[in-house]
Amino acid sequence: MAVLNPALVALYIHWPYCSRICPYCDFNVTRDRGQTDTQQALFEAIRADLRTQALWLGPRRLASVFFGGGTPSLMKPDWVGALIAEAKTLFPVTGDIEITLEANPTDAEVARYRAFKAAGINRLSIGIQSLDDAALRFLGRNHSAREALTGLETALSVFERVSLDLIYALPEQSLENWEAELRRAARLGVEHISPYQLTIESETAFGRAARRGQLRIPDPEQGEAFYDTTQSVLSELGYEAYEVSNHARGVAARSQHNINVWEGVDYVGIGPGSHGRLTLDHLRHTTVAEADLKVYIARVRETGHSVTPEPLSPEEASEEALMLGLRLIEGVRLERIAGLPLNKRDQLIAEGFLELTPQRLRATPKGRVVLDRLLLELLS
């Protein structure tokens, strides 16, 4: 299979195991119950799947690697190192690249983090989610605020590049408490903060509780107020909102892997339930791996891979580019949406929601607050 422009490729590796399933989580995860044989088989399947998809792509340079989940910090560091080495062999690297691993505070051991660093990890994304004990209990997390701070301190002692995740707009949360939490997080010394508004997904424990009337969901106006507070506080503290839910202290602190995805770089998705985007035979393709862990392993053993690339139409590829690109502060490159009819584009520009430059279409700060509504109007 040929590639239109053999160039860069990013790599996402999904490790589905978690020590606990959070009630808000809609990712493809499974409880870690010490299934040593199955985990060994999954590691081997991931490596085989990677080799096969690399053959499809042909010559590429590796742009970034992201270990997500699940909780990939539960992986054996040797396995992480072996997969990084495999990726660099299949897709030769020029210079240093960003290699991120997601972690939870309860996995924060200096020796373990040093082993991950020796394996090739150079950026850690740690899921603190809150610095309030009551909020952590509500979110079903298995760490306290004190443990979160200790875990972050450990991460910063090993890695130069550390990001932390926070969740806001909880049912009983006030704007004042959220602002105080943001200021406290910024004082911890991390270069990157990813604040996400709590989203109630239908098939999660929270989704079921909401249907029973046992969970109050903040209304859109409350959500916008929390978003505005997030933007103003983090901007004041030196964090640029380079993407809707990601804030960094300087360009070098941005998540390069996520930028690769938002900007349309091909990325290989490996592991149960993972998604990818590949350019094959001059067309953009989507891939979705088998979600069931054991079926994933069996399919890779049988065929060498777990995905069947499905071509996107030019319009579908452009719509996806618009939805991802408008999340970035720079906006979407115009060549990525060429030929896509955009309803009300000029009206939305005149109303101050969008800006058009010679190279890009971007959402203004006013537009980013209501980005979902903008996209609906543009694509309707």
C-alpha positions in Angstrom: 0.0 0.0 0.0 1.4 3.4 -1.0 1.4 6.6 1.0 0.7 10.0 -0.7 3.5 11.8 1.2 5.8 9.4 3.1 6.8 11.6 6.1 5.8 11.5 9.7 3.8 9.0 11.7 2.7 9.2 15.4 2.1 6.2 17.6 -0.6 5.6 20.2 -0.4 2.5 22.4 -3.4 1.6 24.5 -2.9 -0.4 27.7 -6.4 -1.1 29.0 -5.6 -2.2 32.6 -6.7 -0.1 35.6 -6.5 -0.8 39.3 -10.0 0.7 39.6 -12.7 1.7 37.0 -13.7 5.3 37.6 -17.5 6.0 37.3 -17.1 8.7 34.7 -14.7 6.8 32.5 -15.9 5.9 29.0 -12.6 4.5 27.7 -11.9 0.8 26.9 -10.6 -0.4 30.2 -10.5 -3.5 32.3 -9.6 -4.3 35.9 -6.1 -5.2 36.7 -6.4 -8.4 38.7 -2.9 -9.7 38.2 -3.6 -11.6 34.9 0.1 -12.1 34.2 -0.3 -14.6 31.3 -2.9 -12.4 29.6 -0.9 -9.3 30.0 2.2 -11.0 28.5 0.1 -12.1 25.6 -1.3 -8.6 25.2 2.2 -7.1 25.1 3.2 -9.6 22.4 0.1 -8.9 20.4 0.7 -5.1 20.6 4.2 -5.6 19.2 3.0 -7.9 16.4 0.2 -5.5 15.5 2.7 -2.6 15.3 4.9 -4.5 13.0 2.1 -5.3 10.6 0.7 -1.8 10.4 4.3 -0.5 9.9 4.5 -2.8 6.8 1.3 -1.2 5.4 2.7 2.3 5.8 6.2 1.8 4.4 9.0 4.3 5.1 8.0 6.9 7.7 9.7 8.9 10.5 8.4 8.6 14.0 7.0 11.9 15.2 5.8 11.0 18.8 4.7 8.1 21.0 1.9 8.2 23.5 1.1 5.4 26.0 -2.5 5.8 27.1 -5.2 3.8 28.7 -6.3 2.6 31.0 -3.2 3.0 33.1 0.0 2.3 31.2 2.1 3.1 34.3 0.9 -0.4 35.4 2.9 -1.9 32.5 6.3 -3.5 33.1 9.0 -0.8 32.2 10.8 -3.5 30.2 7.7 -3.9 28.0 7.5 -0.1 27.5 11.2 0.0 26.6 10.8 -2.9 24.1 7.9 -1.2 22.4 9.7 2.1 22.1 12.7 0.3 20.6 10.5 -1.5 18.2 8.8 1.7 17.1 12.1 3.4 16.5 13.4 0.5 14.4 10.2 0.4 12.3 10.0 4.2 11.9 13.5 5.7 12.2 13.8 8.8 14.3 15.7 12.0 13.5 16.6 13.7 16.8 14.6 13.6 20.0 10.9 13.0 20.0 8.2 13.3 22.7 7.3 10.0 24.3 4.5 10.3 26.9 3.2 7.8 29.4 0.0 8.3 31.4 0.2 7.6 35.1 -1.8 7.7 38.3 -0.5 9.1 41.6 -0.7 5.7 43.3 1.9 4.4 40.9 4.4 7.0 41.9 7.6 5.3 43.0 10.9 6.9 42.3 12.5 3.6 41.2 9.6 2.8 38.9 9.6 6.2 37.3 13.4 6.0 36.8 12.9 2.7 35.1 10.3 4.3 32.7 12.7 7.1 32.0 15.5 4.6 31.2 13.1 2.8 28.9 12.7 6.0 26.9 9.7 7.9 28.4 10.5 11.7 28.6 7.1 13.1 29.4 4.6 12.0 32.1 0.9 12.8 32.2 -0.4 12.2 35.7 -4.1 11.9 36.3 -4.6 13.8 39.6 -8.2 14.9 38.6 -8.7 16.9 41.8 -6.9 18.3 44.8 -10.0 18.0 47.0 -10.6 14.8 49.0 -14.4 15.0 48.7 -14.2 15.5 44.9 -11.8 12.5 44.6 -14.2 10.3 46.5 -17.0 11.4 44.2 -14.9 10.7 41.2 -14.1 7.2 42.4 -10.4 7.8 42.5 -8.2 5.5 44.7 -5.9 8.3 45.9 -6.2 11.2 48.3 -5.2 14.8 47.7 -2.1 14.3 49.8 -1.2 11.2 47.7 -1.8 13.2 44.6 0.7 15.9 45.8 3.2 13.3 46.8 2.9 11.5 43.4 3.3 14.8 41.5 6.4 15.6 43.6 7.9 12.2 42.7 7.1 12.7 39.0 8.8 16.1 39.0 11.9 14.7 40.7 12.4 12.3 37.8 10.9 13.9 34.7 11.5 17.4 33.4 8.3 17.4 31.5 5.1 16.7 33.5 1.5 17.4 32.8 -1.5 17.0 35.2 -5.2 16.4 34.5 -8.0 18.0 36.4 -11.8 17.6 36.2 -14.1 20.5 36.8 -17.8 21.4 36.9 -18.6 18.7 39.4 -22.2 18.8 40.8 -21.4 20.5 44.1 -18.3 22.5 43.0 -18.3 26.3 43.3 -16.4 28.6 40.9 -14.5 29.9 43.9 -13.3 26.5 44.9 -12.4 25.7 41.3 -10.3 28.9 41.0 -8.5 28.1 44.2 -7.8 24.6 43.0 -6.4 25.9 39.7 -4.1 28.4 41.5 -2.9 25.6 43.8 -2.2 23.3 40.9 -0.2 26.0 39.1 2.0 26.5 42.2 3.1 22.8 42.0 5.6 23.5 39.2 4.1 21.6 36.2 4.5 23.0 32.7 1.2 21.7 31.4 -2.3 21.5 32.8 -5.2 19.7 31.1 -8.6 20.7 32.7 -11.6 18.7 31.4 -15.2 19.5 32.1 -17.0 16.5 33.6 -18.9 14.8 30.9 -21.6 12.3 31.7 -21.4 9.4 29.2 -24.5 7.2 28.9 -22.8 3.8 29.4 -20.8 4.8 32.5 -21.8 4.4 36.2 -22.4 8.2 36.3 -24.6 7.9 33.1 -26.7 5.2 34.8 -27.0 7.3 38.0 -28.0 10.3 36.0 -30.8 8.3 34.3 -32.0 7.3 37.7 -32.1 10.9 38.8 -29.3 10.3 41.4 -26.8 12.7 39.8 -27.3 16.3 39.0 -25.6 17.5 35.8 -24.4 21.1 35.6 -26.4 23.1 33.0 -24.6 24.6 29.9 -24.5 28.1 31.5 -22.7 26.7 34.5 -20.3 24.8 32.3 -19.5 28.0 30.4 -18.8 29.9 33.6 -16.4 27.2 34.7 -14.7 27.3 31.3 -14.4 31.1 31.5 -12.9 30.9 34.9 -10.4 28.2 33.7 -9.2 30.3 30.8 -8.8 33.6 32.8 -7.1 32.1 35.8 -4.6 29.9 33.9 -3.9 32.8 31.4 -3.1 35.0 34.4 -0.7 32.4 35.7 1.2 32.1 32.5 -0.5 29.1 30.9 -1.5 29.6 27.3 -4.7 27.8 26.1 -3.1 26.4 23.0 -6.1 24.0 22.7 -9.6 24.0 24.2 -8.6 21.7 27.1 -4.9 22.1 27.2 -2.7 24.8 28.7 1.0 25.1 28.6 3.8 27.4 29.8 5.4 28.1 26.5 5.4 26.4 23.1 8.0 23.8 24.2 5.6 22.6 27.0 2.8 21.7 24.6 1.9 18.1 24.0 3.5 17.4 20.6 1.7 14.1 20.2 -1.7 15.6 20.6 -0.8 18.4 18.2 0.2 15.8 15.7 -3.2 14.3 15.9 -5.1 17.6 15.8 -3.0 18.8 12.8 -3.6 15.7 10.8 -0.4 13.7 11.0 -1.0 10.0 10.4 -1.1 8.0 13.6 -1.0 4.3 14.3 -3.4 3.1 17.0 -2.3 -0.1 18.7 -4.0 -2.0 21.5 -7.6 -3.1 22.3 -10.1 -0.5 21.2 -7.5 2.0 19.9 -8.2 4.3 17.0 -5.8 5.4 14.2 -5.7 7.5 11.0 -3.5 6.2 8.1 -2.9 7.5 4.6 -3.0 4.4 2.4 -3.4 4.3 -1.4 -3.7 8.1 -1.5 -6.7 8.1 0.9 -7.1 8.9 4.5 -8.3 5.8 6.4 -9.7 5.2 9.9 -8.8 2.2 12.0 -10.5 0.9 15.1 -9.0 -2.1 16.9 -11.1 -4.9 18.3 -12.2 -3.7 21.8 -12.4 -7.0 23.6 -9.0 -7.8 25.1 -9.0 -11.6 24.5 -10.5 -11.2 21.0 -7.9 -8.6 20.2 -5.1 -11.0 21.2 -6.7 -13.9 19.2 -7.1 -11.8 16.1 -3.6 -10.6 16.1 -2.3 -14.1 16.6 -4.4 -15.3 13.6 -3.9 -12.4 11.2 -1.0 -10.3 12.5 -3.2 -7.3 13.2 -6.6 -6.3 14.7 -7.8 -3.6 12.3 -9.4 -3.3 8.9 -8.6 0.2 7.5 -11.8 1.9 6.2 -11.4 4.8 3.8 -12.8 8.2 4.6 -14.4 10.2 1.8 -12.8 13.6 1.1 -15.7 15.3 2.8 -15.5 13.1 5.9 -11.7 13.8 6.1 -12.3 17.5 5.8 -15.1 17.6 8.4 -12.8 15.7 10.8 -10.0 18.1 10.1 -12.3 21.1 10.9 -13.5 19.6 14.1 -10.0 18.8 15.4 -8.3 21.9 13.9 -10.7 24.5 15.4 -9.7 23.2 18.8 -6.2 24.7 18.4 -5.5 28.3 19.1 -4.0 28.6 15.6 -7.0 27.0 14.0 -7.3 24.6 11.0 -5.1 24.9 7.9 -7.3 25.9 4.9 -5.8 23.2 2.6 -7.2 20.6 5.0 -10.8 21.9 4.5 -10.6 22.9 0.9 -13.9 22.3 -0.9 -15.8 21.8 2.3 -19.0 23.9 2.2 -19.1 25.8 5.5 -22.6 27.1 6.3 -22.7 30.6 7.9 -18.9 30.9 7.9 -19.0 34.6 6.9 -21.8 35.4 9.3 -19.8 33.7 12.2 -16.7 35.8 11.2 -18.8 39.0 11.2 -20.2 38.1 14.6 -16.7 37.6 16.1 -16.8 33.8 16.6 -14.3 33.0 13.8 -11.3 34.6 12.2 -9.9 33.9 8.7 -6.2 34.3 7.9 -4.4 33.6 4.6 -3.5 30.1 5.9 -6.0 29.2 8.6 -9.6 29.4 9.9 -9.6 29.8 13.7 -12.1 30.2 16.5 -11.8 33.4 18.5 -11.8 33.2 22.4 -15.5 34.0 22.1 -16.0 31.2 19.6 -14.0 28.6 21.6 -16.5 28.9 24.5 -19.3 27.6 22.2 -17.2 25.5 19.8 -19.6 22.6 19.6 -22.4 25.0 18.6 -20.1 26.6 16.0 -19.3 23.3 14.4 -23.0 22.4 14.2 -23.7 25.6 12.4 -20.7 25.3 10.1 -21.5 21.7 9.1 -25.3 21.8 9.1 
